[in-house]
Amino acid sequence: ALCSAARRPRPGAEMLRRSPARLKADASLIVQKRLPWQVRKNMLRQQFWHEEEKKPPEQSKTPGIVVEILQAVRKRRRDPQLWTNLLDQALVAQGELSPQDMANVLSSMSDARFQHNALLDEFVRSLSYRADVKAMVTAMLALEKLGLPTDALRTPFLQHLSGGCEELSFGDCRRVLMALARCCPSGRVQREILDELCEAIVEKSEDCDPRDLIAVPQHLGRLRHSHPKLLTIAANAVATIIASRLVVLPLDALR
């Protein structure tokens, strides 16, 4: 009896004798350790390159000269020598500027009521063939504010716009209509393009804010163009604003 008691394992002895299950080593790591260091270094370098390619591209920052020009406008600085120096620097850095940067420079120049002829010629020439809708509208409005002709921008823009209004967003269609109303005298825009633009606004205006359509009748009046569907939608938007008592700007109310 004493011998059998001595042979019995104590409680928990089996738990102590068991060793935890060993994790299997990664075969690729074992192979890499056997490879020469130069080969392993090249493999790691390729791995890092692939990881960098997978990272999303960082958004381009606004160039410093554009930031300085925007700050000069906010501070309402009107020194001609200052603006000459800033715009000279912007002209030198033209290759680093995006179309939107160029349009912002033109807009700032119009706000300051200052003209730099060399910069105007170069930026207008560049924007005429590589600007998107937002940049083109901004540049056209800037030239109109300076009292300069917009033909150099308007002609290629209308050629590009013809047949492509359906690809624009609702906001871009509104911007184009507003720019054409301000920059183009009545009768200078083909009726086919205006009809196409108005049809695109009608199709994309579903579930839009009615305040986005309150200025449409004024734009159509300036262009001397009547589009029954768009005018009906704009009138319904005005009725909705009146019934719901939405807050509107005083200038929109005067329109």
N, C-alpha and C positions, 0 to 999 in steps of 0.2 A: 504493500500500500504506500509506504514511504517512497519507494522507487518510482511508482507510477505518478505520484504527486510531483516528484521532482522533474519527471520528464514532460509534464504538462507545460505548455507555454504560458507565460504570464499574460494577463489581459492587455491588449494593445501591442503585444510583441510583433504580431504579424504586420501591423501598421507601420511599426518601426523598421521592419526588415524590407518593406517594399520601397523601391526607389522610383522616383517620378519618371514618367515616360519621357524619353529623350526626343527632342525635336529634330526632325531631319534637316540637315544642312542643305542650303541652296546649292545645287550642283554648279550653277553658273559662277557663284562666288569661289568655289573650289577650283574651277577651271581658271578663273581670272588670277587667283593666287599663284598658280603654276606658270602663268605667262610672264615673260620679261616685263620689267617696269615700263619700258618705252611703249610696248604694245598696249599695256593697260592704260597708260596715260592718253594714248590716241583714242582708245575706246571711250574713256570718260569725257574727253573733249568733244567727240561726236555726240555723246549723250547730252551734254550741256547745250550744244548747238541746237539740237532738236527741241529741247525744252524752251529755248529762247524763241524759236520760230513759232511755237504754240502760243506764246503770250500775245494778248491782243495789242495791236499797235497803239502807242500813246497819242493822245490828241496833240496836234501841233499847237505850240504856244504863239500868242500874238507877238510879232516882232517888236523890239523895243522902240523903234522910231514911231511905229503906229501908236503905241501906248503914250508916248510923249505928245503926239499930236492930239490925241483924244483928251489928255489932261489939260493941254493948252486951251482947248475949246471949253471944257468944264470950268476952268478958271477965268474964262472970258478975257483972255489976253489978246490984245489987238496990235501989238508992236510989229510993224512991217518987217523989221530986220529979223526978229525972232521967227516969223513965219517963213521968211525967205530961207533962213538957215535950216529950219525943220523940213521944208519941202525939198530943198536941195539934197538933204540926206535921204529922204524917201525916194527921190529919183535915182540916186546912186544905188540904193538897196532894192531896186525894182525886181531884180531876179529872185529875191528871197520872199517877195510878197505874193500872197494868194490873190485871186480875183476879188474876194470879199475884203481883203486888206486894202486893195487899191480903191474899191468903192467907198470904204470907210474914210480913207484919206480925202477923196473928192467931197464926200459929205461934210467932213470937218472943215475943209477949205471953204465950202459954201456957207457954213454957219459963221465962219470968221469974216466973210465977205472979202476974201483975198484971192487973187488969181495968180497962178504960176503957169505961164504959157507953155514952157517946155514940159513940165510935168503933165499938164492937161493933154498935150499932143501924144505923149508916150503912153499914158494910162488909157486914154480913149482908144488908141490903136490896139493896145493889148486886150482890153476888155471886149472889143468888138468881135473877137473870134474865140475867146475862151472863158467867157463869164457865164455863170448860171443865172437862173431867173432872179434870185434875191439880189445878187451883186449887180445885175444889169438894171433892175428897178432902182436900186439905191443910187447908181451912177447917173441914170437919166434924171432923177429928181434933183440931184446935186447940180447938174448942168442947167436945168430949168430954173433953179433958184438963183444961179449966177447970171441968168439972162443970156445964156449961150445956146446956140442951136444944138439939137440932139439928133440930127440926121445921121451922123456917123455911127451912133449906137442904135438908133431906132430901125434903120433899114435892114441891117443884118439880123437884128433881133426878131423883126416881123417875119423875115424869111425863115428863120429857124422855128418860129412859133407856129407857122402854118402847118396844119396837120398833126400837131403834137400837143394840143391843149388837153386831150384826154389823159395824158401822162402826168399832168400837173396836179398838185394837191389843191384843195379848196382855198387855202390861204394864198398860194401862189397865183391862182386865177384872180383872186380879189386884188392882189398887189399889181398884177399886170393891167387890169382894167383901170385901176386908179392912176397908174403911171401913164397910160395912154391918154386918159382924160386930161391930165395935167400938162403933158408934154406934146401932144399932137393936136394941132388945130382941127376943127371939124372938117370932115371930108378927106383928110390925109391918110386915113386907115381904111383898107379895103373892107367892104361890108361882109365878105365871106369870112375873114378872120374874126371880125367882131361877133358874127353869128356863131361861129365855132366856139369862141371864148364864152359867150353867154350861155350856150347849151351846156358847156362843161360846168359852169357855175350852178346851173339849174340841177344837173344830175348829182353834183357833190354837195348840195346845200341841205340835204336831208339831215335832220337832227342837229343842225348847226344853231349857234346862238343867234337869235333874231337881231341882236345889235350889230352883227357882222354884215347885215344887208341894208342897214339904214342909209348908208351913203350911196348905194347902187343907183337909185334914180338920178342923183346929181351927176354921177359919172356918165350915165347914158345921155343925160341932157347936154353935157359939155361936148360929147361926141356926136350929138344930133343923130343918135341911133335908137330906134324903138325896137324892143324885143318883148312881145306881149307876155310870154311865159315868165321871164325874169322880173318884169315889172309887177306881175301878179304876185309872185312870191315875195318880192320886196314890200308890196302893200300889205300882204298878210303878216309879214314880220313887224311892220310898224303897228298894225292893229294889235298884235300880241304884246308888244312893248307897252302900248297904252293900257290894255286890259290888265296886264300883270304889274304895272307900275314899276318896271325895271328902271334902275338908275342909268341915265345916259348923260353924256357930256353936253354942255350947253351948245357947243358948235354943231353937234349932231342934231340937236333939237331944231336949230335954225335951218339946217338943211331940209 
